[in-house]
Amino acid sequence: MIEMSEILIDSPSQVKVIVFQLADKEYAIPVGQVRSIEKMQHITRVPKTNDFVKGVINLRGVVTPIIDLNERFSLGETEYSESTRIIIVALDEMEVGFIVDAANDVLDLPADSIEQQPEVVGALEAEYLSGVAKLDKRLLILIKLENVLNPIS
């Protein structure tokens, strides 16, 4: 079982998450870390940043950095479409936008459906994951936000 301290839990038996899509796989972030979900908008490029950092946006008067999760996870570049979204997440005092292929659902995951990531997962991928949830026939990959936002990883 995964350490529940790594995930924000709404009740002892359930975790509320936002489910989003990247390259035909479903990922999840606890709702408590999500500030908003925005449609794709103009991003101002910032020179000399990592390729996965697409730039910044002005979101309601706040300059917010934007990260393309497909590129951050080495899934390759994708074309943005009508379903592309920017999920604004917060960790401590930092707010960042994640570009995702689509934002699908808000779900209540039973806490006992969440397991640690399989050991077969490569080291690079494993550092971004906090666990995997099995829900009916769906497999949701839970994101470890602090590692995704760490510029060194």
N, CA, C and O atoms as a GROMACS GRO file, in nm:
protein
  612
    1MET      N    1   0.083  -0.119   0.000
    1MET     CA    2   0.000   0.000   0.000
    1MET      C    3   0.087   0.125   0.000
    1MET      O    4   0.199   0.125   0.052
    2ILE      N    5   0.036   0.230  -0.057
    2ILE     CA    6   0.109   0.357  -0.063
    2ILE      C    7   0.095   0.433   0.068
    2ILE      O    8  -0.005   0.418   0.139
    3GLU      N    9   0.193   0.514   0.099
    3GLU     CA   10   0.185   0.600   0.217
    3GLU      C   11   0.077   0.705   0.192
    3GLU      O   12   0.090   0.784   0.099
    4MET      N   13  -0.026   0.706   0.271
    4MET     CA   14  -0.135   0.800   0.250
    4MET      C   15  -0.092   0.943   0.282
    4MET      O   16  -0.160   1.037   0.241
    5SER      N   17   0.018   0.960   0.354
    5SER     CA   18   0.066   1.095   0.382
    5SER      C   19   0.115   1.162   0.253
    5SER      O   20   0.125   1.285   0.249
    6GLU      N   21   0.145   1.084   0.148
    6GLU     CA   22   0.191   1.140   0.022
    6GLU      C   23   0.076   1.196  -0.062
    6GLU      O   24   0.099   1.266  -0.160
    7ILE      N   25  -0.047   1.164  -0.023
    7ILE     CA   26  -0.163   1.205  -0.101
    7ILE      C   27  -0.257   1.281  -0.008
    7ILE      O   28  -0.277   1.242   0.107
    8LEU      N   29  -0.315   1.389  -0.059
    8LEU     CA   30  -0.413   1.462   0.020
    8LEU      C   31  -0.542   1.381   0.024
    8LEU      O   32  -0.600   1.351  -0.080
    9ILE      N   33  -0.587   1.347   0.143
    9ILE     CA   34  -0.704   1.261   0.157
    9ILE      C   35  -0.821   1.344   0.210
    9ILE      O   36  -0.809   1.414   0.310
   10ASP      N   37  -0.936   1.334   0.140
   10ASP     CA   38  -1.054   1.408   0.181
   10ASP      C   39  -1.124   1.339   0.298
   10ASP      O   40  -1.184   1.405   0.383
   11SER      N   41  -1.117   1.210   0.303
   11SER     CA   42  -1.169   1.132   0.414
   11SER      C   43  -1.078   1.011   0.428
   11SER      O   44  -1.003   0.981   0.336
   12PRO      N   45  -1.083   0.941   0.542
   12PRO     CA   46  -0.992   0.828   0.557
   12PRO      C   47  -1.010   0.719   0.453
   12PRO      O   48  -0.919   0.638   0.433
   13SER      N   49  -1.125   0.714   0.387
   13SER     CA   50  -1.150   0.604   0.295
   13SER      C   51  -1.148   0.645   0.148
   13SER      O   52  -1.153   0.559   0.060
   14GLN      N   53  -1.141   0.777   0.120
   14GLN     CA   54  -1.146   0.820  -0.020
   14GLN      C   55  -1.048   0.934  -0.048
   14GLN      O   56  -1.014   1.013   0.040
   15VAL      N   57  -1.004   0.939  -0.173
   15VAL     CA   58  -0.918   1.046  -0.222
   15VAL      C   59  -0.989   1.107  -0.342
   15VAL      O   60  -1.021   1.036  -0.437
   16LYS      N   61  -1.012   1.238  -0.340
   16LYS     CA   62  -1.076   1.305  -0.454
   16LYS      C   63  -0.965   1.354  -0.546
   16LYS      O   64  -0.873   1.424  -0.503
   17VAL      N   65  -0.973   1.316  -0.675
   17VAL     CA   66  -0.868   1.350  -0.772
   17VAL      C   67  -0.927   1.407  -0.900
   17VAL      O   68  -1.042   1.381  -0.935
   18ILE      N   69  -0.844   1.487  -0.968
   18ILE     CA   70  -0.873   1.532  -1.104
   18ILE      C   71  -0.802   1.434  -1.197
   18ILE      O   72  -0.682   1.410  -1.182
   19VAL      N   73  -0.875   1.376  -1.293
   19VAL     CA   74  -0.817   1.281  -1.387
   19VAL      C   75  -0.791   1.354  -1.519
   19VAL      O   76  -0.878   1.424  -1.570
   20PHE      N   77  -0.670   1.336  -1.572
   20PHE     CA   78  -0.637   1.398  -1.700
   20PHE      C   79  -0.564   1.299  -1.787
   20PHE      O   80  -0.520   1.194  -1.741
   21GLN      N   81  -0.552   1.334  -1.914
   21GLN     CA   82  -0.497   1.241  -2.013
   21GLN      C   83  -0.369   1.295  -2.073
   21GLN      O   84  -0.357   1.414  -2.104
   22LEU      N   85  -0.272   1.205  -2.090
   22LEU     CA   86  -0.147   1.231  -2.160
   22LEU      C   87  -0.117   1.109  -2.244
   22LEU      O   88  -0.107   0.998  -2.190
   23ALA      N   89  -0.103   1.125  -2.374
   23ALA     CA   90  -0.064   1.015  -2.463
   23ALA      C   91  -0.142   0.887  -2.434
   23ALA      O   92  -0.083   0.780  -2.415
   24ASP      N   93  -0.274   0.897  -2.432
   24ASP     CA   94  -0.364   0.782  -2.415
   24ASP      C   95  -0.354   0.712  -2.280
   24ASP      O   96  -0.403   0.599  -2.266
   25LYS      N   97  -0.294   0.774  -2.182
   25LYS     CA   98  -0.293   0.719  -2.045
   25LYS      C   99  -0.361   0.820  -1.953
   25LYS      O  100  -0.361   0.940  -1.978
   26GLU      N  101  -0.418   0.767  -1.844
   26GLU     CA  102  -0.487   0.854  -1.750
   26GLU      C  103  -0.401   0.875  -1.626
   26GLU      O  104  -0.344   0.780  -1.571
   27TYR      N  105  -0.392   1.000  -1.585
   27TYR     CA  106  -0.316   1.041  -1.467
   27TYR      C  107  -0.409   1.111  -1.371
   27TYR      O  108  -0.519   1.152  -1.410
   28ALA      N  109  -0.366   1.127  -1.246
   28ALA     CA  110  -0.451   1.193  -1.147
   28ALA      C  111  -0.367   1.278  -1.053
   28ALA      O  112  -0.254   1.245  -1.020
   29ILE      N  113  -0.428   1.389  -1.011
   29ILE     CA  114  -0.370   1.479  -0.912
   29ILE      C  115  -0.478   1.501  -0.806
   29ILE      O  116  -0.594   1.522  -0.841
   30PRO      N  117  -0.443   1.498  -0.678
   30PRO     CA  118  -0.543   1.527  -0.575
   30PRO      C  119  -0.605   1.665  -0.595
   30PRO      O  120  -0.535   1.762  -0.624
   31VAL      N  121  -0.737   1.672  -0.580
   31VAL     CA  122  -0.811   1.796  -0.601
   31VAL      C  123  -0.756   1.910  -0.514
   31VAL      O  124  -0.757   2.025  -0.556
   32GLY      N  125  -0.708   1.879  -0.396
   32GLY     CA  126  -0.656   1.981  -0.305
   32GLY      C  127  -0.536   2.056  -0.361
   32GLY      O  128  -0.504   2.165  -0.314
   33GLN      N  129  -0.469   1.998  -0.461
   33GLN     CA  130  -0.353   2.064  -0.521
   33GLN      C  131  -0.388   2.138  -0.650
   33GLN      O  132  -0.302   2.203  -0.708
   34VAL      N  133  -0.514   2.127  -0.695
   34VAL     CA  134  -0.556   2.189  -0.820
   34VAL      C  135  -0.630   2.320  -0.791
   34VAL      O  136  -0.726   2.321  -0.713
   35ARG      N  137  -0.585   2.428  -0.854
   35ARG     CA  138  -0.650   2.559  -0.835
   35ARG      C  139  -0.760   2.581  -0.940
   35ARG      O  140  -0.868   2.630  -0.907
   36SER      N  141  -0.730   2.545  -1.066
   36SER     CA  142  -0.829   2.564  -1.172
   36SER      C  143  -0.787   2.484  -1.294
   36SER      O  144  -0.674   2.437  -1.305
   37ILE      N  145  -0.881   2.470  -1.387
   37ILE     CA  146  -0.854   2.407  -1.516
   37ILE      C  147  -0.893   2.510  -1.622
   37ILE      O  148  -1.007   2.556  -1.625
   38GLU      N  149  -0.798   2.544  -1.707
   38GLU     CA  150  -0.817   2.651  -1.805
   38GLU      C  151  -0.807   2.596  -1.947
   38GLU      O  152  -0.740   2.496  -1.971
   39LYS      N  153  -0.875   2.663  -2.040
   39LYS     CA  154  -0.856   2.631  -2.181
   39LYS      C  155  -0.718   2.679  -2.222
   39LYS      O  156  -0.661   2.768  -2.159
   40MET      N  157  -0.667   2.621  -2.329
   40MET     CA  158  -0.536   2.661  -2.381
   40MET      C  159  -0.541   2.809  -2.418
   40MET      O  160  -0.641   2.857  -2.471
   41GLN      N  161  -0.433   2.880  -2.391
   41GLN     CA  162  -0.426   3.022  -2.424
   41GLN      C  163  -0.284   3.058  -2.466
   41GLN      O  164  -0.194   2.975  -2.463
   42HIS      N  165  -0.266   3.185  -2.505
   42HIS     CA  166  -0.135   3.230  -2.551
   42HIS      C  167  -0.033   3.218  -2.438
   42HIS      O  168  -0.057   3.263  -2.326
   43ILE      N  169   0.080   3.157  -2.470
   43ILE     CA  170   0.189   3.140  -2.374
   43ILE      C  171   0.308   3.222  -2.423
   43ILE      O  172   0.349   3.209  -2.538
   44THR      N  173   0.361   3.305  -2.335
   44THR     CA  174   0.479   3.386  -2.369
   44THR      C  175   0.604   3.305  -2.336
   44THR      O  176   0.626   3.267  -2.221
   45ARG      N  177   0.684   3.280  -2.436
   45ARG     CA  178   0.806   3.199  -2.421
   45ARG      C  179   0.907   3.274  -2.336
   45ARG      O  180   0.922   3.396  -2.347
   46VAL      N  181   0.977   3.200  -2.250
   46VAL     CA  182   1.083   3.256  -2.167
   46VAL      C  183   1.214   3.195  -2.216
   46VAL      O  184   1.228   3.073  -2.219
   47PRO      N  185   1.311   3.280  -2.254
   47PRO     CA  186   1.437   3.226  -2.308
   47PRO      C  187   1.517   3.148  -2.204
   47PRO      O  188   1.506   3.172  -2.083
   48LYS      N  189   1.598   3.054  -2.254
   48LYS     CA  190   1.692   2.976  -2.174
   48LYS      C  191   1.626   2.897  -2.061
   48LYS      O  192   1.679   2.888  -1.950
   49THR      N  193   1.508   2.839  -2.090
   49THR     CA  194   1.444   2.749  -1.995
   49THR      C  195   1.445   2.609  -2.055
   49THR      O  196   1.471   2.592  -2.174
   50ASN      N  197   1.418   2.508  -1.972
   50ASN     CA  198   1.408   2.372  -2.022
   50ASN      C  199   1.301   2.364  -2.131
   50ASN      O  200   1.206   2.443  -2.131
   51ASP      N  201   1.316   2.269  -2.224
   51ASP     CA  202   1.220   2.255  -2.334
   51ASP      C  203   1.078   2.231  -2.285
   51ASP      O  204   0.982   2.276  -2.349
   52PHE      N  205   1.062   2.161  -2.172
   52PHE     CA  206   0.928   2.132  -2.124
   52PHE      C  207   0.861   2.254  -2.060
   52PHE      O  208   0.740   2.253  -2.039
   53VAL      N  209   0.938   2.358  -2.028
   53VAL     CA  210   0.880   2.482  -1.977
   53VAL      C  211   0.842   2.567  -2.098
   53VAL      O  212   0.929   2.621  -2.167
   54LYS      N  213   0.713   2.577  -2.124
   54LYS     CA  214   0.666   2.644  -2.245
   54LYS      C  215   0.667   2.795  -2.233
   54LYS      O  216   0.666   2.864  -2.335
   55GLY      N  217   0.669   2.847  -2.111
   55GLY     CA  218   0.670   2.992  -2.090
   55GLY      C  219   0.581   3.029  -1.975
   55GLY      O  220   0.567   2.954  -1.878
   56VAL      N  221   0.519   3.148  -1.985
   56VAL     CA  222   0.432   3.197  -1.878
   56VAL      C  223   0.302   3.249  -1.939
   56VAL      O  224   0.296   3.286  -2.056
   57ILE      N  225   0.198   3.251  -1.856
   57ILE     CA  226   0.072   3.314  -1.894
   57ILE      C  227   0.035   3.414  -1.786
   57ILE      O  228   0.082   3.406  -1.672
   58ASN      N  229  -0.049   3.509  -1.824
   58ASN     CA  230  -0.104   3.603  -1.727
   58ASN      C  231  -0.244   3.552  -1.694
   58ASN      O  232  -0.337   3.569  -1.773
   59LEU      N  233  -0.257   3.491  -1.578
   59LEU     CA  234  -0.384   3.432  -1.538
   59LEU      C  235  -0.445   3.515  -1.426
   59LEU      O  236  -0.402   3.510  -1.311
   60ARG      N  237  -0.547   3.593  -1.463
   60ARG     CA  238  -0.615   3.680  -1.367
   60ARG      C  239  -0.516   3.767  -1.289
   60ARG      O  240  -0.526   3.782  -1.167
   61GLY      N  241  -0.418   3.824  -1.363
   61GLY     CA  242  -0.323   3.916  -1.302
   61GLY      C  243  -0.202   3.850  -1.238
   61GLY      O  244  -0.116   3.919  -1.184
   62VAL      N  245  -0.194   3.717  -1.243
   62VAL     CA  246  -0.081   3.645  -1.184
   62VAL      C  247  -0.001   3.579  -1.297
   62VAL      O  248  -0.057   3.506  -1.378
   63VAL      N  249   0.129   3.606  -1.301
   63VAL     CA  250   0.215   3.543  -1.401
   63VAL      C  251   0.242   3.399  -1.354
   63VAL      O  252   0.298   3.377  -1.247
   64THR      N  253   0.203   3.303  -1.437
   64THR     CA  254   0.210   3.161  -1.400
   64THR      C  255   0.295   3.086  -1.501
   64THR      O  256   0.267   3.090  -1.621
   65PRO      N  257   0.401   3.015  -1.454
   65PRO     CA  258   0.480   2.933  -1.546
   65PRO      C  259   0.399   2.813  -1.596
   65PRO      O  260   0.314   2.760  -1.525
   66ILE      N  261   0.428   2.771  -1.722
   66ILE     CA  262   0.353   2.662  -1.784
   66ILE      C  263   0.449   2.551  -1.825
   66ILE      O  264   0.550   2.575  -1.892
   67ILE      N  265   0.417   2.428  -1.784
   67ILE     CA  266   0.497   2.310  -1.815
   67ILE      C  267   0.414   2.216  -1.901
   67ILE      O  268   0.299   2.187  -1.868
   68ASP      N  269   0.471   2.168  -2.011
   68ASP     CA  270   0.405   2.067  -2.094
   68ASP      C  271   0.439   1.931  -2.035
   68ASP      O  272   0.553   1.886  -2.043
   69LEU      N  273   0.338   1.864  -1.977
   69LEU     CA  274   0.364   1.735  -1.911
   69LEU      C  275   0.404   1.626  -2.008
   69LEU      O  276   0.479   1.535  -1.970
   70ASN      N  277   0.358   1.631  -2.132
   70ASN     CA  278   0.402   1.531  -2.230
   70ASN      C  279   0.554   1.537  -2.246
   70ASN      O  280   0.621   1.434  -2.250
   71GLU      N  281   0.608   1.657  -2.254
   71GLU     CA  282   0.752   1.672  -2.268
   71GLU      C  283   0.824   1.646  -2.136
   71GLU      O  284   0.933   1.588  -2.135
   72ARG      N  285   0.765   1.687  -2.025
   72ARG     CA  286   0.827   1.664  -1.893
   72ARG      C  287   0.844   1.515  -1.868
   72ARG      O  288   0.944   1.472  -1.810
   73PHE      N  289   0.747   1.436  -1.910
   73PHE     CA  290   0.752   1.291  -1.890
   73PHE      C  291   0.817   1.219  -2.007
   73PHE      O  292   0.812   1.097  -2.015
   74SER      N  293   0.878   1.293  -2.099
   74SER     CA  294   0.945   1.237  -2.218
   74SER      C  295   0.850   1.154  -2.303
   74SER      O  296   0.888   1.049  -2.355
   75LEU      N  297   0.726   1.201  -2.318
   75LEU     CA  298   0.629   1.132  -2.402
   75LEU      C  299   0.626   1.192  -2.542
   75LEU      O  300   0.550   1.147  -2.628
   76GLY      N  301   0.710   1.293  -2.565
   76GLY     CA  302   0.717   1.356  -2.696
   76GLY      C  303   0.626   1.477  -2.704
   76GLY      O  304   0.542   1.500  -2.617
   77GLU      N  305   0.645   1.555  -2.811
   77GLU     CA  306   0.561   1.672  -2.834
   77GLU      C  307   0.428   1.628  -2.893
   77GLU      O  308   0.422   1.532  -2.971
   78THR      N  309   0.323   1.699  -2.856
   78THR     CA  310   0.192   1.670  -2.914
   78THR      C  311   0.132   1.800  -2.966
   78THR      O  312   0.165   1.909  -2.919
   79GLU      N  313   0.045   1.786  -3.064
   79GLU     CA  314  -0.028   1.902  -3.115
   79GLU      C  315  -0.137   1.938  -3.014
   79GLU      O  316  -0.204   1.850  -2.960
   80TYR      N  317  -0.154   2.066  -2.990
   80TYR     CA  318  -0.261   2.110  -2.902
   80TYR      C  319  -0.392   2.106  -2.979
   80TYR      O  320  -0.396   2.137  -3.098
   81SER      N  321  -0.499   2.068  -2.912
   81SER     CA  322  -0.630   2.056  -2.976
   81SER      C  323  -0.734   2.130  -2.894
   81SER      O  324  -0.703   2.197  -2.796
   82GLU      N  325  -0.859   2.115  -2.935
   82GLU     CA  326  -0.970   2.177  -2.863
   82GLU      C  327  -0.983   2.121  -2.721
   82GLU      O  328  -1.032   2.190  -2.632
   83SER      N  329  -0.939   1.997  -2.700
   83SER     CA  330  -0.951   1.936  -2.567
   83SER      C  331  -0.830   1.962  -2.477
   83SER      O  332  -0.832   1.929  -2.359
   84THR      N  333  -0.723   2.022  -2.532
   84THR     CA  334  -0.604   2.052  -2.452
   84THR      C  335  -0.640   2.150  -2.341
   84THR      O  336  -0.713   2.247  -2.363
   85ARG      N  337  -0.590   2.123  -2.222
   85ARG     CA  338  -0.620   2.207  -2.106
   85ARG      C  339  -0.491   2.241  -2.031
   85ARG      O  340  -0.389   2.174  -2.045
   86ILE      N  341  -0.500   2.348  -1.952
   86ILE     CA  342  -0.393   2.385  -1.859
   86ILE      C  343  -0.450   2.366  -1.720
   86ILE      O  344  -0.546   2.433  -1.681
   87ILE      N  345  -0.390   2.275  -1.644
   87ILE     CA  346  -0.432   2.253  -1.507
   87ILE      C  347  -0.340   2.335  -1.417
   87ILE      O  348  -0.219   2.312  -1.414
   88ILE      N  349  -0.397   2.430  -1.344
   88ILE     CA  350  -0.319   2.513  -1.253
   88ILE      C  351  -0.311   2.440  -1.120
   88ILE      O  352  -0.413   2.413  -1.055
   89VAL      N  353  -0.188   2.407  -1.078
   89VAL     CA  354  -0.166   2.334  -0.954
   89VAL      C  355  -0.087   2.421  -0.857
   89VAL      O  356  -0.018   2.514  -0.898
   90ALA      N  357  -0.099   2.390  -0.730
   90ALA     CA  358  -0.026   2.465  -0.628
   90ALA      C  359   0.045   2.368  -0.536
   90ALA      O  360  -0.010   2.266  -0.494
   91LEU      N  361   0.169   2.402  -0.506
   91LEU     CA  362   0.248   2.326  -0.409
   91LEU      C  363   0.320   2.428  -0.325
   91LEU      O  364   0.400   2.508  -0.376
   92ASP      N  365   0.293   2.426  -0.196
   92ASP     CA  366   0.344   2.528  -0.104
   92ASP      C  367   0.301   2.665  -0.158
   92ASP      O  368   0.181   2.689  -0.175
   93GLU      N  369   0.395   2.754  -0.184
   93GLU     CA  370   0.361   2.889  -0.233
   93GLU      C  371   0.370   2.899  -0.385
   93GLU      O  372   0.348   3.007  -0.440
   94MET      N  373   0.401   2.789  -0.454
   94MET     CA  374   0.424   2.791  -0.597
   94MET      C  375   0.298   2.749  -0.673
   94MET      O  376   0.235   2.649  -0.640
   95GLU      N  377   0.262   2.828  -0.776
   95GLU     CA  378   0.154   2.790  -0.868
   95GLU      C  379   0.213   2.771  -1.006
   95GLU      O  380   0.290   2.855  -1.053
   96VAL      N  381   0.177   2.660  -1.072
   96VAL     CA  382   0.230   2.624  -1.203
   96VAL      C  383   0.115   2.568  -1.285
   96VAL      O  384   0.023   2.507  -1.230
   97GLY      N  385   0.121   2.589  -1.417
   97GLY     CA  386   0.022   2.530  -1.507
   97GLY      C  387   0.081   2.410  -1.579
   97GLY      O  388   0.194   2.416  -1.627
   98PHE      N  389   0.005   2.302  -1.586
   98PHE     CA  390   0.045   2.182  -1.661
   98PHE      C  391  -0.040   2.173  -1.786
   98PHE      O  392  -0.163   2.174  -1.779
   99ILE      N  393   0.025   2.165  -1.902
   99ILE     CA  394  -0.049   2.141  -2.026
   99ILE      C  395  -0.074   1.991  -2.036
   99ILE      O  396   0.019   1.911  -2.030
  100VAL      N  397  -0.202   1.953  -2.051
  100VAL     CA  398  -0.241   1.813  -2.063
  100VAL      C  399  -0.328   1.796  -2.187
  100VAL      O  400  -0.386   1.893  -2.236
  101ASP      N  401  -0.337   1.674  -2.238
  101ASP     CA  402  -0.415   1.648  -2.359
  101ASP      C  403  -0.565   1.670  -2.336
  101ASP      O  404  -0.635   1.718  -2.425
  102ALA      N  405  -0.613   1.636  -2.217
  102ALA     CA  406  -0.754   1.656  -2.182
  102ALA      C  407  -0.769   1.640  -2.031
  102ALA      O  408  -0.694   1.564  -1.968
  103ALA      N  409  -0.864   1.711  -1.973
  103ALA     CA  410  -0.900   1.692  -1.832
  103ALA      C  411  -1.033   1.618  -1.833
  103ALA      O  412  -1.134   1.670  -1.880
  104ASN      N  413  -1.033   1.496  -1.780
  104ASN     CA  414  -1.147   1.407  -1.797
  104ASN      C  415  -1.254   1.414  -1.688
  104ASN      O  416  -1.370   1.441  -1.717
  105ASP      N  417  -1.214   1.390  -1.563
  105ASP     CA  418  -1.312   1.371  -1.456
  105ASP      C  419  -1.261   1.426  -1.325
  105ASP      O  420  -1.144   1.461  -1.309
  106VAL      N  421  -1.355   1.432  -1.231
  106VAL     CA  422  -1.323   1.443  -1.090
  106VAL      C  423  -1.378   1.315  -1.029
  106VAL      O  424  -1.497   1.286  -1.042
  107LEU      N  425  -1.292   1.239  -0.962
  107LEU     CA  426  -1.333   1.110  -0.908
  107LEU      C  427  -1.300   1.098  -0.760
  107LEU      O  428  -1.205   1.159  -0.711
  108ASP      N  429  -1.380   1.019  -0.690
  108ASP     CA  430  -1.347   0.978  -0.554
  108ASP      C  431  -1.286   0.839  -0.564
  108ASP      O  432  -1.354   0.743  -0.600
  109LEU      N  433  -1.156   0.829  -0.533
  109LEU     CA  434  -1.090   0.699  -0.536
  109LEU      C  435  -1.096   0.637  -0.398
  109LEU      O  436  -1.060   0.703  -0.300
  110PRO      N  437  -1.140   0.513  -0.387
  110PRO     CA  438  -1.128   0.446  -0.258
  110PRO      C  439  -0.980   0.434  -0.222
  110PRO      O  440  -0.899   0.393  -0.306
  111ALA      N  441  -0.944   0.469  -0.100
  111ALA     CA  442  -0.803   0.468  -0.058
  111ALA      C  443  -0.741   0.330  -0.077
  111ALA      O  444  -0.622   0.321  -0.106
  112ASP      N  445  -0.820   0.224  -0.061
  112ASP     CA  446  -0.763   0.089  -0.076
  112ASP      C  447  -0.741   0.049  -0.222
  112ASP      O  448  -0.689  -0.060  -0.249
  113SER      N  449  -0.781   0.136  -0.317
  113SER     CA  450  -0.756   0.106  -0.459
  113SER      C  451  -0.620   0.160  -0.504
  113SER      O  452  -0.579   0.137  -0.617
  114ILE      N  453  -0.551   0.231  -0.415
  114ILE     CA  454  -0.424   0.295  -0.451
  114ILE      C  455  -0.308   0.208  -0.403
  114ILE      O  456  -0.300   0.171  -0.286
  115GLU      N  457  -0.219   0.176  -0.496
  115GLU     CA  458  -0.102   0.095  -0.465
  115GLU      C  459   0.023   0.170  -0.508
  115GLU      O  460   0.016   0.262  -0.589
  116GLN      N  461   0.138   0.129  -0.454
  116GLN     CA  462   0.264   0.186  -0.500
  116GLN      C  463   0.286   0.147  -0.645
  116GLN      O  464   0.234   0.046  -0.691
  117GLN      N  465   0.365   0.230  -0.716
  117GLN     CA  466   0.392   0.198  -0.856
  117GLN      C  467   0.469   0.066  -0.863
  117GLN      O  468   0.547   0.034  -0.773
  118PRO      N  469   0.446  -0.012  -0.969
  118PRO     CA  470   0.517  -0.138  -0.982
  118PRO      C  471   0.668  -0.115  -0.993
  118PRO      O  472   0.712  -0.013  -1.047
  119GLU      N  473   0.746  -0.209  -0.941
  119GLU     CA  474   0.891  -0.194  -0.944
  119GLU      C  475   0.949  -0.203  -1.084
  119GLU      O  476   1.063  -0.164  -1.106
  120VAL      N  477   0.872  -0.253  -1.179
  120VAL     CA  478   0.919  -0.266  -1.316
  120VAL      C  479   0.931  -0.130  -1.384
  120VAL      O  480   1.004  -0.115  -1.483
  121VAL      N  481   0.861  -0.032  -1.332
  121VAL     CA  482   0.864   0.102  -1.390
  121VAL      C  483   1.007   0.154  -1.384
  121VAL      O  484   1.076   0.136  -1.284
  122GLY      N  485   1.052   0.220  -1.490
  122GLY     CA  486   1.186   0.275  -1.494
  122GLY      C  487   1.208   0.380  -1.387
  122GLY      O  488   1.112   0.439  -1.337
  123ALA      N  489   1.332   0.403  -1.350
  123ALA     CA  490   1.365   0.496  -1.243
  123ALA      C  491   1.315   0.637  -1.272
  123ALA      O  492   1.267   0.705  -1.181
  124LEU      N  493   1.326   0.682  -1.398
  124LEU     CA  494   1.282   0.817  -1.434
  124LEU      C  495   1.133   0.833  -1.411
  124LEU      O  496   1.089   0.930  -1.349
  125GLU      N  497   1.054   0.738  -1.459
  125GLU     CA  498   0.910   0.746  -1.443
  125GLU      C  499   0.870   0.734  -1.296
  125GLU      O  500   0.781   0.806  -1.250
  126ALA      N  501   0.936   0.645  -1.223
  126ALA     CA  502   0.899   0.618  -1.085
  126ALA      C  503   0.912   0.742  -0.998
  126ALA      O  504   0.834   0.759  -0.904
  127GLU      N  505   1.008   0.828  -1.026
  127GLU     CA  506   1.025   0.944  -0.941
  127GLU      C  507   0.910   1.043  -0.954
  127GLU      O  508   0.891   1.126  -0.865
  128TYR      N  509   0.833   1.038  -1.062
  128TYR     CA  510   0.720   1.128  -1.081
  128TYR      C  511   0.588   1.070  -1.029
  128TYR      O  512   0.488   1.142  -1.024
  129LEU      N  513   0.587   0.944  -0.991
  129LEU     CA  514   0.463   0.877  -0.952
  129LEU      C  515   0.455   0.859  -0.801
  129LEU      O  516   0.556   0.830  -0.736
  130SER      N  517   0.335   0.876  -0.747
  130SER     CA  518   0.317   0.845  -0.606
  130SER      C  519   0.239   0.714  -0.590
  130SER      O  520   0.231   0.660  -0.480
  131GLY      N  521   0.182   0.665  -0.698
  131GLY     CA  522   0.110   0.538  -0.691
  131GLY      C  523   0.024   0.516  -0.814
  131GLY      O  524   0.021   0.597  -0.906
  132VAL      N  525  -0.046   0.404  -0.812
  132VAL     CA  526  -0.136   0.366  -0.920
  132VAL      C  527  -0.268   0.324  -0.856
  132VAL      O  528  -0.271   0.250  -0.758
  133ALA      N  529  -0.378   0.374  -0.915
  133ALA     CA  530  -0.509   0.338  -0.863
  133ALA      C  531  -0.582   0.251  -0.965
  133ALA      O  532  -0.586   0.282  -1.084
  134LYS      N  533  -0.640   0.142  -0.916
  134LYS     CA  534  -0.721   0.056  -1.001
  134LYS      C  535  -0.867   0.088  -0.970
  134LYS      O  536  -0.912   0.075  -0.856
  135LEU      N  537  -0.940   0.129  -1.074
  135LEU     CA  538  -1.079   0.166  -1.056
  135LEU      C  539  -1.157   0.102  -1.170
  135LEU      O  540  -1.147   0.145  -1.285
  136ASP      N  541  -1.235  -0.001  -1.139
  136ASP     CA  542  -1.304  -0.080  -1.241
  136ASP      C  543  -1.199  -0.128  -1.342
  136ASP      O  544  -1.104  -0.198  -1.304
  137LYS      N  545  -1.215  -0.091  -1.470
  137LYS     CA  546  -1.119  -0.134  -1.572
  137LYS      C  547  -1.015  -0.027  -1.601
  137LYS      O  548  -0.935  -0.041  -1.694
  138ARG      N  549  -1.016   0.081  -1.523
  138ARG     CA  550  -0.924   0.193  -1.545
  138ARG      C  551  -0.803   0.181  -1.454
  138ARG      O  552  -0.812   0.133  -1.341
  139LEU      N  553  -0.691   0.226  -1.505
  139LEU     CA  554  -0.568   0.237  -1.427
  139LEU      C  555  -0.528   0.383  -1.427
  139LEU      O  556  -0.502   0.440  -1.533
  140LEU      N  557  -0.523   0.445  -1.310
  140LEU     CA  558  -0.489   0.586  -1.297
  140LEU      C  559  -0.351   0.599  -1.234
  140LEU      O  560  -0.323   0.537  -1.131
  141ILE      N  561  -0.266   0.679  -1.294
  141ILE     CA  562  -0.131   0.701  -1.244
  141ILE      C  563  -0.133   0.829  -1.160
  141ILE      O  564  -0.164   0.936  -1.213
  142LEU      N  565  -0.102   0.818  -1.031
  142LEU     CA  566  -0.104   0.935  -0.944
  142LEU      C  567   0.031   1.006  -0.949
  142LEU      O  568   0.137   0.943  -0.936
  143ILE      N  569   0.026   1.137  -0.966
  143ILE     CA  570   0.145   1.219  -0.986
  143ILE      C  571   0.202   1.265  -0.852
  143ILE      O  572   0.127   1.303  -0.761
  144LYS      N  573   0.334   1.261  -0.840
  144LYS     CA  574   0.405   1.314  -0.723
  144LYS      C  575   0.448   1.457  -0.761
  144LYS      O  576   0.554   1.477  -0.820
  145LEU      N  577   0.365   1.553  -0.726
  145LEU     CA  578   0.378   1.691  -0.772
  145LEU      C  579   0.514   1.753  -0.740
  145LEU      O  580   0.572   1.821  -0.824
  146GLU      N  581   0.565   1.731  -0.620
  146GLU     CA  582   0.692   1.794  -0.582
  146GLU      C  583   0.806   1.750  -0.671
  146GLU      O  584   0.897   1.829  -0.696
  147ASN      N  585   0.805   1.627  -0.721
  147ASN     CA  586   0.912   1.581  -0.811
  147ASN      C  587   0.894   1.633  -0.952
  147ASN      O  588   0.992   1.661  -1.021
  148VAL      N  589   0.770   1.646  -0.997
  148VAL     CA  590   0.745   1.699  -1.130
  148VAL      C  591   0.793   1.844  -1.137
  148VAL      O  592   0.844   1.889  -1.240
  149LEU      N  593   0.777   1.917  -1.028
  149LEU     CA  594   0.814   2.058  -1.026
  149LEU      C  595   0.961   2.081  -0.994
  149LEU      O  596   1.010   2.193  -1.006
  150ASN      N  597   1.032   1.977  -0.954
  150ASN     CA  598   1.174   1.988  -0.923
  150ASN      C  599   1.252   2.002  -1.054
  150ASN      O  600   1.249   1.911  -1.136
  151PRO      N  601   1.322   2.115  -1.076
  151PRO     CA  602   1.389   2.135  -1.205
  151PRO      C  603   1.505   2.041  -1.230
  151PRO      O  604   1.548   2.025  -1.345
  152ILE      N  605   1.557   1.977  -1.127
  152ILE     CA  606   1.675   1.890  -1.144
  152ILE      C  607   1.635   1.753  -1.196
  152ILE      O  608   1.712   1.691  -1.269
  153SER      N  609   1.513   1.704  -1.161
  153SER     CA  610   1.476   1.569  -1.202
  153SER      C  611   1.445   1.558  -1.348
  153SER      O  612   1.412   1.450  -1.397
   0.00000   0.00000   0.00000
